[in-house]
Amino acid sequence: MATPTDLAGLGFQPDPTIAEPIYLQLATALSDAIRVGRIVIGARLPSERRYAQALGVSRTTVTAAYQELRALGLLRGYVGRGAIVIANDPDRAPAEAIPWSQLASRFARRASPTSAGGHSGLISFGDGWLHPSLTPRAALAAGAARIVQDSDALTKAAPLRGLPALHDALIDTLRMNGVKTSPGEILITGGAQQGLNVIARAFISPGDAVVCENPTWHGAVRAFRAAGAEVVGVAMDHEGVDPDALEESLARLRPKFIYLIPSFQCPTGRLMGLQRRRRILEICARYRTPIVESHVYGDLAFGEKVPSLKSLDSTGLVIHQGSASKNVSAALRLGWLVAPRLAMDLLATAKASLDLSTPALTQAVLAGFLKSGAYARHQPKVREALRARRDALIAALAGHCPDLRYASPQGGLYLWAQLPKLISGHEVEAAAAAEGVSVRGGNSFLTDDATSSHIRLCYAAPALDEILAGAQRLGKALRTALKRHRGSVALGSAFASV
Ligand SMILES: Cc1ncc(COP(=O)(O)O)c(C=O)c1O
């Protein structure tokens, strides 16, 4: 390896009298020297320890200066092993001065990024949120205005398990849904998504199996896999997870727990009936396997509600999960877990390692919203609005996408549509984006690498008057994908006959 460049001739003198920190002074001197060619590309800089001694500064100063140069793309190397000059112009430095992709964890290498939020100009059936017009903005604004007058709310962190006022409000709300609980059994989380990570951290060790529906919410799969779980999907029918297949997987894999979304499942929108729920509880009780029940869509039934697994559970098998994202506002980033006390102690320990507690301000806003009766008044309106959107979407699909096959969802946000033969969800997602409408290809929800022939359409995300235009655009995208296929099938057979 080349001997380190002698930087004595650089004449750098730290100037403690100016406001700029010494590491930045050094970084500037070095980058100037690199820019003008006094330090050439390929030169090895002295080790941080030796250079620090020579300059009479601390080693961390030199480390921080080198880090600046690395961030500019001028240096490559690792702390303690010297560093090589790899470019002389930050604007033309190689894009990946740090080999970030090689540093990625096993989880990060496997997961693809999730888009957060909408794409401007697109009509969105892709995002799983309520359109802003479905959010109770006035009631939330009034509550938030009151809360910011309260000095405690503005200055004190919430307790680890959540704000007592929110516990009380949730206990009342849950009781109306047949779930009897107490403050010692509730944990407030940063959205349901954090709840899934809390569960993963509390219960999963690398190599443990977790069983879920296939397809399912990919955020859950990612959270469990990040903790090292082997996630295994079980086939579904029109009512959700197939009980026989589930039992077979419990016997074979002995999973740590199963994860189910019995009401208005993401992505299929399916609703598990009462008999099926009882059967699943009976099977899990026999195998002594806990159930993580996601109830994040459970309050959005257009007809009569089916009782949650938690409300039917007499043996303490179920960890129940709720969220404010899907029926109040995603901006609150609030979710909750309801679990037997012993499980809750583990969950609280895991939560403490993630963020100590959930923001007190949004908790106070939601507590006020629930307690004031605004939630009870708002829910029927959201359900009605969602039902109207579902009807508008189905009417528009009948007119513009006659090749799609689907069941009419009885609640929640999603319609799961089967595509004509040979077309994949992935292709339609891309073709739809090109037409100015976003949909979610089914692949992202699969627990394996199979190809999905479905798309998920969220009728809650667009404005009501965008639904027809969205379906028209989708129809055009489907025709394009079909034509491409017919072309390649024709081409394929032409080749075959040669
Ligand atoms: C089943 C399920 N759980 C959790 C989430 C994330 O919810 P939150 O916004 O509360 O983190 C989603 C989002 O689509 C979901 O479908």
The ligand as a Gaussian input file, in Angstrom:
#p B3LYP/6-31G(d) Opt

LIG

0 1
 C      -52.968000      -3.999000       8.449000
 C      -52.200000      -2.740000       8.615000
 N      -51.550000      -2.512000       9.759000
 C      -50.857000      -1.378000       9.960000
 C      -50.789000      -0.406000       8.998000
 C      -50.040000       0.851000       9.315000
 O      -50.856000       1.594000      10.161000
 P      -50.371000       2.893000      10.945000
 O      -50.548000       4.053000      10.026000
 O      -51.269000       2.970000      12.135000
 O      -48.950000       2.694000      11.334000
 C      -51.448000      -0.600000       7.777000
 C      -51.377000       0.415000       6.711000
 O      -51.858000       0.262000       5.609000
 C      -52.167000      -1.788000       7.585000
 O      -52.828000      -2.035000       6.443000

